[in-house]
Amino acid sequence: MKLKGKKQEGSEGSRGAKGKMTLSLALVALISAFGSSFQYGYNVSVINSPAPYMQDFYNRTYLDRTGTPMDSGFQTLLWSLTVSMFPLGGLFGSLMVWPMVNNCGRKGTLLINNLFSIAAAILMGTSELAKTFEVIILSRVIMGIFAGLASNVVPMFLGEMSPKNLRGAIGVVPQLFITVGILAAQILGLNSILGNAKGWPVMLGLTGIPSLLQLLTLPFFPESPRYLLLQKGNEEQARRALQRLRGWEDVDDEIEEMYQEDRSEKEEGQFSVLSLCTFRGLRWQLISIIVMMMGQQLSGVNGVFYYADRIFESAGVDSNSIQYVTVSIGAINVVMTLLAVFIVESLGRRILLLAGFVLCSSSCAVLTLALNLQTTIPWMSYLSIACVIIYIIGHAIGPSPIPAVMITEMFLQSSRPAAFMVGGSVHWLSNFTVGLVFLYMEAGLGPYSFLIFCAICLATMIYIFFIVPETKNKTFMEINRIMAKRNKVEIQESKE
């Protein structure tokens, strides 16, 4: 079907380019981010506070079964498995992104994914009653698979649904809900709430509730219009979905833009990960997402969170108050990510990424100095607290939320699932590596380990400065043309 893409340029046509935030679009963003991204954040942080009580449960269970107390080396192994199985599961989840979103759709994948979370929540919530700690470790893998899928599919789903002038803001919403999830776990983990010997199974089991809500509500919202049109070939459904999301009838311009995208990539067909890695026309896009995802995770954000408690302790914060300080850091993280939602469309992606990495690298450098001098100069411990806060502000405005937005924007429909699979795998592998290596780094290098993070932030920032283009307010095709010049390839323009 041939469309009149140039119709009514002044009135309806300009509307397609300048979408507004409709109730449908807002609700689908909130439901998918709360049902999926929130739980990713919640499960990152959920076992931090109740760790001593959970380890005690591991000990008691082992003693009941064998009659001998658990060896401390074995306990350390079990606990590090409990922590590290989550990012490992995340890697498995990322590897499932490409086949699932192509076969089940974006919305379908999110709905199926809830089953992982609900199963894990039931197993974790009943683990103490069943007197089995193995189930917790298994559930952490299942929860990781859920998070691996969620962290890739939600940004893709929302990015494909958003009009170009809101794509950045809506693209940051999943990361906002990740930070809200972390904060929720920190608050529930306070000793006075659920972070105690009685409350921890409830705390682990609560993760199923957002999934249940998503299962009940998401079916009433449309699938991604781009998926319906370009992968399912169903223009009628795509048009209906767009009309509902945009709040007006005339969506010809956007449909025409999708057809144009379809024509330009007809020759390649659907990309697998292998064909994506070997295709010259997407070389710089692929390198860019790998660099941004590695920079995001290897920049030391987990190290800073891990160190935070000890930094506050050395600054003289009372040990009973440290958990409240941790909650306040979680709150700063939420507020700064919320700020990113509002400024990403006016300032653009590049500025937020560059500013974020500058803040992170400089605070890592100063933190190294402050940690080394705090025994001799008393006020240095306050400087290290300031560094932690500045680092978290920097990470929350750029490196945390923007890379997922950029994957959606730098790839077209046929290559986007494979790109998210690569980006997600790099994200989780890097996350897993930091978790594994950081304790050894810290034992060997002490505060100097932050200099490594400083160098990684600096290198990522230099790469972004020279290679990554600004994608604000551009259509997927316009971004594709910018990158084609960098890849030195010709784009097949539509032959009308």
N, C-alpha and C positions, 0 to 999 in steps of 0.2 A: 504494500500500500504506500502510495507516495503522498507525503504531507506537504502542506504549504507552510514551510517553516517561517517564512518572513511575514506572516499575517499580523496585522495591527501592531506594528513595531512600537508605537507610542504607548498603547494602553496595555492590553493583555500580555503582549510579548515581553514587555519589561518586567511584568509581574513574575513570569517564570524564572527570570534571572534573580529577582529580589524576592525570595520567599519570606513568608512571615512565620512566626512560631504559632502554630495552630494547637488546639487542645489535643487532637489526635497524635500529633508529632511529639508534644510534650509528654503525654501519657506513655507512649510506646518507649520513649527514651528512659523515663523513670522506672517503668515496669521491668524493662530488660536490664537496666543498670542495677536496680535494687535486687532483682531475682538472681543475677549472675555475678556482676562485678563486686557488689557489697560482700558477697560470701567469700570471694577471693581474698579481699582485705581482712575479713574477719578471721579466716583460717590461717593467714600469715602470722597473726598476732595471738591467736586464742590460747596456745599452750605456754606462752611466756610466763604469765602470772601464776597459774596453778602448777607449774613444773615441780616444785618440791612435793606437793601432795600426790601428783601422778607418779613420781618416782617412788614415793613411799608405798603406793598401791602396787607397783611392779614388785617391790621388795616383799611385801606381805603375801602376795599371790604366789611368788616363787617359794617362799618359806612354807606356805601351806601345802604346796605340791610335793616339795622335795625333803622338807624337814631341815634343810640347811639354809643359812642366809645367803643372799646373792653376793657374788664376788664383785668388788667395786669396778673392776675392768669390764665385766659383763654388763653391769648397770650403765656404765658410760656408753658402751656399744649400743645397748637397747635405746637409750635416750637419743643418741645421735641419729639412729635409724628413724625414731619417731619424728625428729626435726627434718631430716634430709629426704624422707620418702615423699614429702609434699612437693618440693621442686622436681623430684624425679618423676612423679606422677604427672606434673605439669608438662614435662617434656613429652611423655606418652600422649597426653591430651593434645598438644600442639601437632603431633604427627597425624592425628585423626582429623584435623581441620579440613584439609583439602578434599579427601573423599566424602566427608559428611556434608559440607556446605554445598558441594556440587550435586549430591544425590538427594539430600533431604531439605535443601534450602537453608536460608539463614535462620528464619523463625523456627522451622522444624528441628534444626540442630539444637537450638536453645531449649526447646521443649523436651527433647529426648535427654539432653544433658542433665536436666533436673532429677532424673531417676538416679544418677550417680550420687548426687548430693543427698537425696532423701535416704538412700540405702546407707550411705556412710554415717549420716546423722543418727539413724536408728541403731546402727552397730556401736557407735561411740557412746551414745547415751545409755546403752544397756551393758556396756563393757564391765562396769563394776559389779553389777548384779550377777553377771555371768562368770565373774572372777577370771577374766581372760584379758591379758594385756596385748596379746598377739593381734587381737581384733582392732585395737587402736592403731597399731602400725599399719595393718592392712587398710583401715579406713583412711589413713593419711594418704596412701597411694591413690585410693578411689577419689578422695577430695581433691588431690592434685590433678587427676585427669579432668575432673569437673572444671577446676580453675584454668587449666591449660586451654581447654575449649572456650570457656567463657572469656578469657582475657584476649582471645583473638576474634571470636565470632561477634561479640557485642560491638566493638569499634567498627567492624566491617558492615554489620547490619545497620547501625545508626548512620554511618558515613554514606551508605548508598541511599538512605531514605531522606537525607537532609538536603535542602536547597543550598547552592554553593555559598551563599552569604552567611549561612548558619552552621556550615559543616564543621568548622573549627570549634565553635562553642559547644555544639552537641557532641563532637568527638572527644571533648575533655570530660564530659559527664561520667563515662565509665570510670575514669581515674578518680574523679571526685568521690564516687561511691566506694571505690577501693579504700580511700583515706577515711571515709565515714565508717567503713567496716572495721578498719584497724582501730579507730577511736572507740567504736562500740565494744570491741573485744577488750580494750584497755579499761573501759569503765566497768564492764561486767566482771572483769578480772580483779577488781579491788577486793581486798580481804573482807570488807564489810558486805560485799554483794555476793558474788559467786566464786571468787578466787580463794576458796577454802576447801577443807577436807570433804565437806558435804556437797558443795555446789559445783565442783568441776565437771561431773558427768552431765549435769543439766546444761552447763555452759557449752560443752562440746556438742550436745544434741540439738541445741537451739538453731544450729546452722540450717536445719531442714525447713524452717518456717518460710524464709523468703522464696525458696524453691517451690513450695506448695502454693504460695500466692501467685507466683509466675505461671505455674501450670494451670491455675484456674482463670487467669485474666488474659494472658498473652494470645490465646487462640482467637480472641475477639478483635485483634488488630491485624492489619494487612502484612503480607510478606513483602520483602524488598522489591520495589517496582522494577529495578534493573535486573534482578534475578528472574522475575516473571517474564520480562520482555526478551532479554538477551540470551538467557539460558533455557527458558521454557517455551519461548516463542509465542507467548500468549499476550497479545497487545491489549485485548479487552480487559483482562484482569489487571494488567500493569496500569492502564489508564484509570480504572476504578480506584486502585490503590493510591495513585498519585493525586486524584481528585480529592480523596478523603484526607490525605496527608497535607495537601496544600490549602484546602478550604475553598477552592473555586473550580469551575468546570473546565476552563480552557487550559489544557496542559500540553497542547501541541508542540510548543517550543522544546519542552523537556523530552518529550517522546522523540522528536526529530534529532535532538542532541544525542540521545541514546542510539538511534539508528546510525548516526554518523560515526559514533564510536564503534558500533558493530561492524560497519563497512570497513573501517580503517584496520580492524584486526581480524577480518575474515580469513586472511591467508594463514594466520598462525594457528587457529583453532584453540581449544582449551589447553592451557599450559600445565604440564606436570612440573614437579620440582626440578627434575633433571633438565627438561627443556628450558625452564626458566633460567637455570644456572649457566646454560650454554648459549643462550640467545643474546646476540650482540646488541640488539635494539633496547634491551633492558639492563645492560651491564651496570651503568652508574646508579640506576635506581636500586638494584640489588645490593651493590657495595654500600650505598648510603644507608639502607635499613639495617644491614649487618653492623655497620659502624655505630649507628645511633642506638641500636638495641644493646650492643656490647657496652657502649659508653654509659647507657642508662644503668645497667646492673653492676659493671665493674668500677663505677665511680665511687663506690664505697658506702652507698646509702645504708646497706645492712650493717656494715662495720660501725657507722656513726650511731645507728640505733642501738647496736650491741654495746658500744662503749658508753653511751649516754649515762646509764645508771652509775657507772664508776666515776665518770667525770663529775657528776653532781655530788657523789659521796665525797670525793676529794676536795670539793669546794665547800664542804662543811654542811651540806644539806642533811638533815636528820634522816636516818635510814627508813623510818616509818613514813616519812613524807615523800620519799623518792617515787613511789608509785603514783602519787598525785602529780608530781613534776612530769613523769612520763605521759600521763593523760594530757597535761597542758601542751606538751610537744605534739601529741597526736592532734590536738585541737588547732594548733598553729598550722599543721600540715593540711587540715581540712579547709581552714580559712584561706590559705594561699592558693590551694587548688581551685576553690570557688572563685577567687579573684581571677585566676587564669581563664575560667569560663567566660568572664565578662570582658577581658582585655585581648583575648586571642584574635578576635575579628578586627579590632582597631589597630593593634600593634603588629599583628602578623606572627607567623610561626617562627621564622628565622630569629627575630629579635629575642623572643622568649627563650628559645634554645640557647642562643649565644649568651644572653644575660645569665641564664640559669647555670650554665657550665662555668662562666667566669666566677660567679658567687661560690660555686662548689669548690673550684680549684683553689681560689684564694683562701677560703675558710679552712681547707685541708692543710694548706701551707702554714697558716697562722696557728692552727690547732697543734701541729707538730711542735712548733716553737713553745707554745703555752704549756703543753703537757710536759715538755722537758724542763721547763723553768719553774713549774709550780711549787717544787719543794723549796727552792731558794727565794722566789719572789711571791709572797702570799697572794697578791691581787691577780696573778696569772690564772688562778683557777676560775675567776669570774670571766676572764677573757676566753677561756676554753668553753664556758657555758654559752657565751655570745657566739662563738664560732659554730657550735652545734646548731643554734637557732638559725643563724645566717645560712648555714649549709642546707638545713631543711626547707627554708624559704626558697633558696635557689633551686633545689631539686623539684619542689612542688610546682613552680611556675613554668618550668621548661622540660628538663630531662624526663620527669615522670610521665606527664600527660601527652606531650606532643609527638613522640615517635609513632605511636599507634595511629594518630590522625594522619601522619605523613605516609604511612603504608597505604591507607585507604586512598589517598590523593595521588600518589605517584604511580599507581598501577591501574590499568583498565580492567574491565570485567573478567576477561579471559585469564589474566595472570594474577588477579588479586588473591584468590584462595591460596595459590601456591606461595605467593609472597608472604601472606600471613603465616603460613606453615613454616617458612624459613625464619621469618622474624621471631615467631613464637618459640621455635626450637632454640634459637640463639639466646633469647631472653631467659629461658628456663635453664639452659646449660650454663650460662654465665652466673645465674642466681645460685645454682647448685655448686659451681666451682668456688664462688666467694664463700658460701657456707662451709665448704670442705677445707679451703685453704686458709681462711682468715685466722682461725685459732693458731695455726702453725706460724703464720706471718707475724701475728701479734707476739707469740712466744719468742720468736727469733729477733724481730726488729723493734718490738715495743711501739712507742708513739711514731717511730719513723715509717711504720706501715702506711700512715696517711700520706706520706710523700709519693708513694706509688699511685694512690688514688688521685692525688693532685696532678701527676703526670698524665694519667689516663683522661681526666677531665680536660686538660689542656689540649691533648692530641685530638680529642673528639671535637672540641670547639674550633680548632684550626681547620679540620676537615669540613665541618659545617660551613665555616666562613667562606671557603673557596669553592665548594662543590654543590651544596644543597640550595636549591632555588626557593624563593618565596612562593607559596601556593595559595595565599589568601585570595578569596573571591575569584578564583579561576575555575573554569570547567575542567573536567578530567581530560578532555581533548587538548585544551590550552596547555595544561601542565605537561601532557605527553609530547607536545611540539617542542617545549623548552628543553625537555630531556633528550629528545631526538637529536637536537643540535649537539648536545654534549656527547651523545653516543655516536655522532657522525653517521646517522642513518637517515634515509628518506622515509617519510610517512606516506602511506597510501591514502591520499585524500579521496573522498567519495566522488565517484564518477556519475553524476546525475544523468 
